[in-house]
């Protein structure tokens, strides 16, 4: 739609646009949205909003009129002359009465609009809330049903604290909040009186609806405005009474299941109590907090006891009760521990009751999330509790609290083992893929919680887990198909593995024996998967106890040829990484097993790639004359397939996938195959196998780079292989350096892209300082810059975002080179002024990665510049322009979330060029209306002084830049 004429808005056309917006598809909605938003913000909206709400208009049009009125009240109050404000109030009230019979969607928005009006008028209309209560509660509006009048009152009162948080006003938000806060007592008294009045009545649909609104009103005022905890005791008692009235009649009659209305009312009562208990200032009232905790326990524990069962009918209310318990103790955790050591006999009892309730929450019968949905809430509490205990500064208090929590965490450990049990085959038909993913995340949370149990129990956790392992084995012997208990026990051992590297107890050897004796072929395959993962987790222990390695190898090899090959390759990778030297006697048989598994062709590509890491580690253990055999049978097929793809010149999707797969296999092998395992090995002059492979296959790499020049992921895989070879072999790679440089330059000539830039950087950083390598590295750096410049020059500046990934890679790599190899800047043939020019442009792009890397380069370049006269000249020549771009980015160009990154370059300039920076900043900021007209000269001068003054404190400078950006963008009101 064309730009709106704000002087004369056609109502008919506006109505048509509203109907199109609400009744059309997303494309048409997008077209009309901007037009309607502009109309909504125009001064004429004060007039047409009333016209749109006339009787006879469609519901969509009336609703748009109401939201327009609300938007004007919220954002443009300054447009209302003081003499018109009373008239505006009367018109809003008239419209509320007009729409009392519906549609409620319009009535709701008018109530919110009246709430916004009241917030603006608190000074001029101080009794507004009392008048609203009196008018609607006492039914002073003729021809409007009492339930509707109550509904209107509750909607208006609920809107007030929310509007106080968001309206645009000249009053400071803190002042406004304090003024609104004076009305909290009357709100709570009104809601409390209304709810008490309802307790002796039979509730129909209207009663439920209004009671829910009354309870939400309480929660909204507490959440947004707050009230002292002491003053919330009576309303809490009423809310607890409502919860019990919702629950007990429902479960004692009929089918025992709460209705939707009963559930919603009870849940909102519990949510409001959470808001009361977690207020920021609530910790200032410890006695009241304990009183409330006791009230919760006395009133709600019978409900949790009643519903403590699998697949219970009223899970929703239990979730919210436990949410209240957990939120309360997390907010008052230090209070909880003070109750443990208190001489007052009542407090420890209260604490123990609450902790037992949370323990019951964790131990809720059933499997999460299908058969129960509570237990996950409690897991964060167990982290918090032990963390608070160990953070105590009084050693005696810490000891007493630790003694108190030890039996809790011992019990918790056995609960967690049970809760980590997987669903068996019979129940899986009830589980969706989302349920299974949710359970996977839940098990990971349980695994983390086992670590907290270890922090409390130390080695005693193994005693508990071993006892449960024995029970699970006994159960499996009685019931051979019952695998879930045993799998959960093994998973529990896996979770605490990292703490038992040097353990000498009998429990872990017993675990290893069990893992090898389980008849996996008769069990669910998930049991094998967990056993394989557990072997991987205990590799550090196996390194200290090598007699158990052969059994571990047998199990892993069995896993390679199963559907659990992912877990087997992971476990074998960890074994080969952590126990490489201990595997020397088993290297050849293991290589043969790996080769057989690869040849079988049953593994996923990702598993085959991962297996190559283990193959590389194992091949490194062989005598030099034994390696070629395995290179030939395992690695040669990779290059043969790549050669065949290159010769066929068929760039099909299948060929691309196979090329990436084979390159990834080679890359992984290159990262792990290194025969220099010790100092003695390094003294023996043996040609590294990776070098032999690369010498023979470099032509294939060149052909791949030529053939797949347009496919970044293929180039990335090829460059990754060579990068891994360089990183693994380091100085041993030197004989191949010239060939590698030729490959990189040839790739640059075909296409300048992130993968080739990255491998160039790796090569330069590693070899620039090495004797005899510097000329190659200097030339490579020149080519690196030259070909990047060609790309930048051939791209119009307005399209730099199209190559932002390459610019990000170029300046990210260059920043690392300048930082780690500053002597590279000694080369006077490089076009440093153009580097700065493109670095400045990179900083101005909208992409966060490009911004970050552009700033990093400019920062390190500036820091190093004072060591080189020719670089100093470049910075002095371009400094004012750099400052100009920085201020432009801060002012409006860069996303606000990225503005604080510019602190780095400003600090670098202030450190190396303090006098010049002061001049550049003052010159740039003296330009009228720069960066935007929203900052006057005095404010500009203040920010210039703040920036110049800050030479060390990065955080403070970031704060100044962020504040400056907010003001320059006209967002001050939003961030008050």
C-alpha positions, 0 to 999 in steps of 0.5 A: 500500500502507498504511504499514508496521508496523515493529514486526511485518513479515509475511514472507509479505506482504513476499515477495508485495510483492517478487514484485510489484515484480520481475514487474509493470509500472512503475505497480505497481512505483512503488507497492511501491517506497516500501513495500519501501524503508521495510521495508529501512531498518527495524531488523527488516531484520537478521532478515528479510533472512536469512529471505528468503535461505532455500533454496526461496525464489524468486530475486527474494525471495533477491535482495531479502534479499541487497540488504537485508543489503547496504543495512543494512551500508552505511547502518545499521552503528551498529545492530550491537552489537560483541558480534554482529559476529563472528556476523554475519561467520560468517552472511555467509560461510555464505550465500556458501557456500550460494549458491556454486552460484547464483544468481550475482546473489544471490552477487554481492550477498553478496560486496559485503555482505562487502566492506562488512563488511570496510571497517567492521571494518578496525580490529578485523579488520586481516588481513581481506583477507589471510584472504579471499585465503588462504581462497578462493585456496587453495580452503579451502572444501569442495564449492565449485569452484575457479573459483567460489572464485576468482570469490568472492574477486575479487568481494569484493576488488573491492567493498571500495574501492567500499564505502569510498566510499559506506558510512555511517560515523563515520570520516572518509572521508579516514582510511578511504581511507588505511586501505584504501590500506594494502592496495593492495600485497597486492591488486596482488601477488595480481592480478599473480601470478594473471594471470602464472599464467594467461599460459602456460595455455589460457583457457576461458570461466571463465578469461576471466571470472575474469581480467576480474574480476581486471583490473577489481579492479586498476582499481577499487582504483587508481581509488577508492584510488590507488597511487604510479605507480612501484609500478604499473610491474610490473602495467602490464607484465602488463596489456600482456602480457594485451592482446597475448595477447588480440590476436595469436593471434586475428588470426594464426589464424582470421578475424582477428577477436577474440572477445567474451571476448578483446575484453572482457579486453583492453578492461578491461586498457586501462581499468585502465591509464588509471586508473593513468595519470590518478591525481591524484598521477601528475604527481609521478612524471614519470620513471615516466610517461615509462617507462609511455608508452614501455611503451605505445608499444613494446607497442601500436603494432604493434596500431594499425598492424595495424588502421589501416584502414577497417572493420577487424574489431577496432575496439573494441580500437583505440578503447581503445588510443587512449583510453589514449594520449590520456588519458595525454598529456592528464593529462601535457601539461606533461610532454609539452612538457618532453620536446620541449625536454629535452636527453635524446635519448630523451625527444623521441623518445618524445614524437614517437612518441606525438604521431604515434600521436595524429595517426594516430588523427585520420587513421584511414581511413574516415568517422566514425562508420560506418567508424571510431570513433577519430578523435573522441577525438583532437580534444580533444588538439589543443586542449590541445597548442596551449593548453599551448604558448601558456600557457608562461611561458618565452619561449624554451621557448614558441618551441621548442615552437611551432616543433615543433608548426607542422608537426604542425598543418599536417599536421593541417589536411590530415587534418581536411579529409579527415575532414570529407568527407561520405558520398556517395550510394552509402554513405548507405544504411548510415547511420542518422539517429543516425549522421548527427547524430553526424557533424554534431556531429563536423564541428562539433568539426572546425570548432573544431579548424581554429580551433586550427590557425589559432592555430598557423599563422596565415595559412599555413592559407589556403595549405594550404586553397587547395592542397587546394581546387585539388586538389579542383577538379582531381579534380572536373573528372576525376570530375564526380560527386566532390563530397565533397572540394570540399565539405569544402574549402569547409567548411574555409574557412568554419571559419576565416572569422572570422580573415580580415576584413581579409585581402588575400591572393589565397586568399579572392578565389580561393575566391569565384571558385570558389564562383560557378563551381561547376555546382551543378545537376549536383552534390549539393545539399549542396555548394550548402548549404555554399557558401551558409553560407560566403558568410554566414561571409565577410560581414565580408570582403565588407564590406571587399571590396564588388566581390565582393558582386554574385556573392555576391548571385547565389549567395544568390538561387539558394539561395533558390529551392532546397531549401537555402533555410535556408542561403540565408536565413541567408547573406542575413541575415548579408550584410544585417546586416554589409554593409547600406550596401554593398547599397544599389545592389542593394536593389530587385532583391534585394527583388524576388527575396525577394518572388518566393521568398516567393510561390513558397511552397516555403520552410519557415515558419522560412525565411520568418520569417528572410527578413523580417529581410533584407527589413527591412534592404533596405527601410530602404535605399530612398527614403521613397517607395519603401517603401510599395510593398514594404510593400504587396506583402510585409507587407500579405498578413500582416495580411490573413491575420491579419484574415481569421482574426480575422473568421472567429473560427475558433480551429482548430489550423491558424489558430493555427499560421498566426497565430503564423507571420504574427506572427513574420514581422511581428516579424522585420520590425519588428526590422530595418526602421529608416530612421534609418541615419545621423545625417543620416537622423535629422535628416530628420523622416520617419515610420518605416515601422514606425509607419505599419504599427502605426498601421494594424494596432493593432486587429488586435493587440487582436483577436488578444489577445482571440481567443487569450487562452488561447494563450500562444504566440500572445500571446507572438508578438504581444507580441514583434512590438511589443517588437521595434518598441520596441527597434528604434525606441526614441525614434522609437516615442513617437507610438505609446506611448499606443496600446501602453499601451491594448493592454497594459492591455486584455490585462491585463484579459483575462489576466495572463501572462508575455508582457504582463508582459515587454512592459510591463517593456520599455516602462517601462524605455525610456520612464519617464525620457523627458519627457512619458512618465512619467505613462503609465509610472506608470499602466502600472506600477500596472496591471502590479502591480494585475492581477498581484495579482488573479491572486495573490489568486485563486490559493490559496497552495498552488497558486502552483506552477501560476502559477509562470511568471507569478510568475517573469515578474512578479518578474523584470520588477519586479526589472529595473524597480527596478534600472534605474528606481529613481525608480519607487519614488517612487510612494507609491500602490503597495502595497509591503508586498504586493509584499514579501509575494508576493516572499517567497512566490515565493522559497519555490516549488520552481521554480528560475526563480521562486526566482531572480526572487523573490530578485532582486526582494527583493535590488534592492528592499532595495538601493534602499530606503534611498533612500526613507523609505517603502520603508525602513519596509516593509523594517523592518516585513517584515525578520524575516519575510523572514529567517524565509522565507530560513532555512526555504528553506535548511533544508528547503523549497528544492531544495538546488541552489538554496540558494546563490542566497539569498546575494544577499538576505542580502548586501543586508540585511547591507549596508543593515540590518546591525544589524537583520539580526543581531537578526532572525537571532538571533530567528528561529534561537532558535525551538526545532527551527527550521528543523529539529531536526537543528541544535543551539543551538551550531551555530545560533549559529555559523552566525548569526555566520558569516552576519552576519560575511560582508558582501562575500564572496558565494562564502564566504557561499554555502559557509556556506549550502550547509553549513548546508543539508546539516546541516539536511537530515541529509545530512552523511554523504553529503557527507563 
